[in-house]
Amino acid sequence: MAEAATGFLEQLKSCIVWSWTYLWTVWFFIVLFLVYILRVPLKINDNLSTVNEGVPPSEYVQYP
């Protein structure tokens, strides 16, 4: 009887570990999907291009 309980607990433990691993993967893909869907409302491309426009080329930067 004790072996059956130990086996059940080990199986339950491995199931929990397995599920958390895949939950993190699902969460990651959901975040990627939301960024892809919301890229237009968030204007991600415009924000990145604005940041790059403010950086002068290296030949114009004068070092002391």
C-alpha positions as CSV (number, residue, x, y, z in Angstrom):
1,M,0.0,0.0,0.0
2,A,2.8,2.4,0.8
3,E,4.5,1.8,-2.5
4,A,1.3,2.7,-4.3
5,A,1.0,6.0,-2.5
6,T,4.7,6.8,-3.1
7,G,4.2,6.0,-6.8
8,F,1.1,8.2,-7.0
9,L,2.9,11.1,-5.4
10,E,5.9,10.7,-7.7
11,Q,3.5,10.6,-10.7
12,L,1.7,13.7,-9.4
13,K,4.9,15.5,-8.9
14,S,6.2,14.8,-12.4
15,C,2.8,15.9,-13.8
16,I,3.0,19.2,-12.0
17,V,6.6,19.8,-13.1
18,W,5.6,19.0,-16.7
19,S,2.6,21.3,-16.7
20,W,4.6,24.3,-15.4
21,T,7.2,23.8,-18.1
22,Y,4.6,24.0,-20.8
23,L,2.6,26.8,-19.1
24,W,5.7,29.0,-19.4
25,T,6.0,28.1,-23.0
26,V,2.3,29.0,-23.7
27,W,2.7,32.3,-21.8
28,F,5.8,33.2,-23.9
29,F,3.9,32.6,-27.2
30,I,0.9,34.5,-25.9
31,V,3.1,37.5,-25.2
32,L,4.7,37.3,-28.6
33,F,1.2,37.1,-30.2
34,L,-0.1,40.1,-28.3
35,V,3.0,42.2,-29.3
36,Y,2.4,41.2,-32.9
37,I,-1.3,42.1,-32.7
38,L,-0.8,45.3,-30.8
39,R,2.2,46.6,-32.8
40,V,0.0,49.0,-34.8
41,P,-1.9,50.5,-31.8
42,L,1.3,50.7,-29.8
43,K,3.2,52.1,-32.8
44,I,6.3,50.0,-32.0
45,N,7.9,50.7,-35.5
46,D,7.4,54.5,-35.2
47,N,8.9,54.5,-31.7
48,L,11.9,52.5,-32.8
49,S,12.5,54.7,-35.8
50,T,12.2,57.9,-33.6
51,V,14.9,56.5,-31.3
52,N,17.2,55.8,-34.2
53,E,16.7,59.2,-35.8
54,G,18.0,60.9,-32.6
55,V,21.3,59.1,-32.7
56,P,23.9,61.0,-34.8
57,P,26.3,59.1,-37.1
58,S,29.6,58.3,-35.6
59,E,31.5,60.6,-38.0
60,Y,29.7,63.6,-36.5
61,V,30.5,62.8,-32.9
62,Q,33.6,64.6,-31.7
63,Y,35.6,63.1,-29.0
64,P,37.8,65.3,-26.8
